[in-house]
Amino acid sequence: MPTTFIKRDGAKYPFEIFKLKMVLHSIGLDDEADAVIEKIAAKLTTTTVKAEDVAHAFKESLHELGYLDEAKAYVDYRKQD
């Protein structure tokens, strides 16, 4: 599991799983959060990750788990950010 998260502006922060859970909540996947986070974590194999890496792993994991509508909602969510 990563320990450091690099935002798009280059700022470094601790990697916080609860933020992934917040996004999953916003797209309606509260009950599935643990399974999705496990899938995402398996894709993030370094201790430092960039925002783009997390976004890619998030979207890819949703697709692989069959949450296609939620993946679209995630893309829309990211556009607002």
C-alpha positions, 0 to 999 in steps of 0.5 A, a space after each residue: 500500500 502506498 504511503 505517499 500521494 503526489 497531487 497534480 501540483 506536485 505537493 506530497 501528502 500521506 496516502 489516506 485510504 479514507 479518501 478513496 472511501 469518500 469517493 466510493 461513497 460519492 458514486 454509490 459504492 459504500 457496500 462494495 468499498 472494501 473490494 474495490 479498495 483491495 483491487 486498487 491497492 493491488 495495482 498501486 505497488 510502489 510506496 509513492 503514487 501520483 494522482 494520475 496513477 491512483 485515478 487510473 487504478 481506480 477507474 480500471 478497478 471499477 471496470 474489472 469489477 463490473 461497475 461500469 456506470 460507477 466508472 463513468 460517474 467516477 470520470 465525471 467526479 474527476 472532471 469536477 476536481 
